[in-house]
Amino acid sequence: MFLHVTNASYIEDYKVEVLFNDGRKGVADLSSALKGSVFESLRNKSEFSLFRVDKELETIVWPNGADLAPEYIYFQAFKNEPKLQSQFKQWGYIA
């Protein structure tokens, strides 16, 4: 199954409540993703909060053209769930 973000809403700081096409809902802290020139402006929380879910890309995108892979957002939302650890290893997010 390919993961897709179906809904997302801003909470605070760099936290986003996300709903995925597998029915899981969680909160992803995306602060660790804000590295590199494309994400630099998003360190400003008011800019960060301007994301939307792109229906074609099926993930979170920002007006400056930045986006994040749904799998990365999923990992950030559920990284502490024991049942998902093998999946995160396969994706290369944990050793």
VMD Tcl script that draws the C-alpha trace (Angstrom):
set ca {
  {0.00 0.00 0.00}
  {1.25 3.43 -0.90}
  {0.77 5.99 1.85}
  {-0.97 9.27 1.16}
  {-1.83 12.21 3.36}
  {-5.58 12.76 3.08}
  {-5.97 15.60 5.60}
  {-3.72 17.80 7.69}
  {-4.15 20.67 10.09}
  {-1.71 22.94 11.87}
  {-1.47 22.53 15.64}
  {1.43 24.67 16.88}
  {5.16 25.22 16.38}
  {6.06 22.64 13.70}
  {3.40 20.13 14.66}
  {0.79 18.92 12.21}
  {-2.14 16.61 12.81}
  {-2.27 14.25 9.84}
  {-4.70 11.66 8.54}
  {-3.44 8.97 6.17}
  {-5.22 6.80 3.65}
  {-4.69 3.76 5.91}
  {-7.00 5.41 8.48}
  {-4.26 6.33 10.97}
  {-4.34 9.78 12.51}
  {-1.44 11.24 14.44}
  {0.65 14.29 15.21}
  {3.92 14.76 13.35}
  {6.59 17.14 14.63}
  {8.28 18.20 11.40}
  {10.92 20.46 12.96}
  {13.72 18.02 12.07}
  {12.82 18.30 8.36}
  {13.46 22.03 8.14}
  {17.00 21.79 6.79}
  {18.29 23.09 3.49}
  {17.48 26.13 1.43}
  {13.97 25.08 0.33}
  {12.89 24.71 3.97}
  {14.68 27.77 5.34}
  {11.67 30.12 5.09}
  {9.51 27.50 6.82}
  {11.45 27.95 10.05}
  {9.19 30.98 10.42}
  {6.16 29.39 12.07}
  {3.68 31.63 10.27}
  {5.17 30.48 6.93}
  {5.23 26.86 8.10}
  {1.53 26.99 8.97}
  {0.60 27.83 5.35}
  {0.85 24.21 4.16}
  {-1.97 22.41 2.41}
  {-2.59 18.86 1.24}
  {-1.98 18.64 -2.49}
  {-4.55 16.23 -3.93}
  {-2.31 15.31 -6.87}
  {0.88 14.72 -4.86}
  {-1.13 13.39 -1.90}
  {1.14 14.99 0.67}
  {1.75 18.28 2.46}
  {3.06 21.13 0.31}
  {3.93 24.76 0.99}
  {3.53 27.85 -1.21}
  {7.32 28.06 -1.71}
  {7.28 24.67 -3.50}
  {8.54 22.56 -0.59}
  {6.93 19.21 0.17}
  {7.63 16.14 2.28}
  {7.29 12.46 1.46}
  {4.18 10.95 3.06}
  {6.35 8.14 4.48}
  {8.54 10.65 6.31}
  {5.50 12.36 7.81}
  {4.09 8.96 8.78}
  {7.37 8.08 10.48}
  {7.37 11.35 12.42}
  {3.78 10.77 13.54}
  {4.17 7.12 14.57}
  {7.90 6.57 15.20}
  {7.28 5.31 18.75}
  {4.77 2.62 17.80}
  {6.35 -0.83 18.29}
  {4.23 -2.51 15.59}
  {5.59 -0.16 12.91}
  {9.31 -0.49 13.67}
  {9.98 -3.12 10.99}
  {8.30 -0.93 8.37}
  {10.41 2.06 9.40}
  {13.54 -0.08 9.14}
  {12.56 -1.08 5.60}
  {12.11 2.57 4.70}
  {15.53 3.37 6.17}
  {14.35 5.72 8.91}
  {15.82 3.59 11.70}
  {18.79 1.24 11.82}
}
mol new
graphics top color blue
foreach p $ca { graphics top sphere $p radius 0.5 }
foreach p [lrange $ca 0 end-1] q [lrange $ca 1 end] { graphics top cylinder $p $q radius 0.2 }
display resetview
